[in-house]
Amino acid sequence: MMRSQLISLPYPTKKFTGQTIIVTGSNIGLGLEAAHHFTRLDASKGEAAAASIEETTGRKGVDDVWELDLSKSESIQTFANRVDTLDRLDVIMANTGIMTKTFTRVEGNESQITVNVINTMLLSLMVLPAPRASAIKYKKPGVLSFTGSFVHYVAGYSERNAPSIFEELADEDKATMTGRYNVSKMMELLAVRELASKVSESKKESQVIVSVVNSGWVKTNMGNGEKSGLFAAFGRRYIARETEVGSRTLVHAAEGDPETHGQYLSDCKIGEVSSFVSSDAGAEEQKKVWRELSDILERVKPGIISVSEIGIKV
């Protein structure tokens, strides 16, 4: 990871002319900086923090701001309904996430599991038909990319041995919150890999390129307000990338190289997942996470799994 921080990331130059791009979490941090790049690179429409982007890029009337609260499934439904009104959607950057060491129950699960895993996937499945429809119309693959993290390498994931992973993680008496964010990013990675395998089975003309992108250690507001050790404080100040530099990894993922489908991207290229994720045990865990997650999502919105796998809403 430290070696990765020293890599100079290429400044984005590939145009997104005419494309409509959604970046969640674009009011601050990585999402906002990525939205700056997309607007600069000629995207025709974006859903982001408009005022800041217009000031930075000089382009007016390109960006809209849509409210989205990933801790509330009702907010996700409202957001997805607005997505349905778009004539075109080329790229979805699922960038929203939270980090906390305090156990809080949100919609029946610990908050990081709800936001970083369950509701991130709920949103993605609800809006997935839009880029698939655009892929057919414009004969260009869509992109659905998730902001992951290198911390999946160090996730202490003992909960996977429980009969139900999500129920185990929702038990406050058993919760180890120090590494819970790492666990949430591990589970997100597993879920996205399984989603990518299912998207691969769809018709080529409605293809969406699904990936997970690691921005590296970046100076963002995530985790602000939480106590951190001396190494974390030192690293954030002297080792972490500037937010704009980290955002280049999101733009790289949005470019939609077909070879990036199903891949973990790092330093603006295809990277390697942890040895556990790539192992046979990891493959089994990937299926288990998807089964449990599917059951949860079906309870929230019946039919979402089958509709998403068909690709176009019927």
Protein Blocks (a to p, Z undefined) as FASTA:
>chain_A
ZZmmmpccdddfbdcehiacddehilgcjllmmmmmmmmnopabdcddfklmmmmnopgh
kbccddddfkbmklmmmmmmmmmmpmbdfbdcdfbccddfbdcdeehiafklmmmmmmmm
mmmmmmmmmmmmmmmmnopacdddddddfklmmmccfklmpmblklmmmmmklpcfklmm
mmmmmmmmmmmmmmmmmmmmmcfklcccdddddebjaddfehihiacdfklmmmmmmmpc
cfklmmmmmmmmmnopaklgoiaceehiacdddfklmmmklmmmmmmmmmmmmmmmmmmm
ghklmmmmnopaZZ
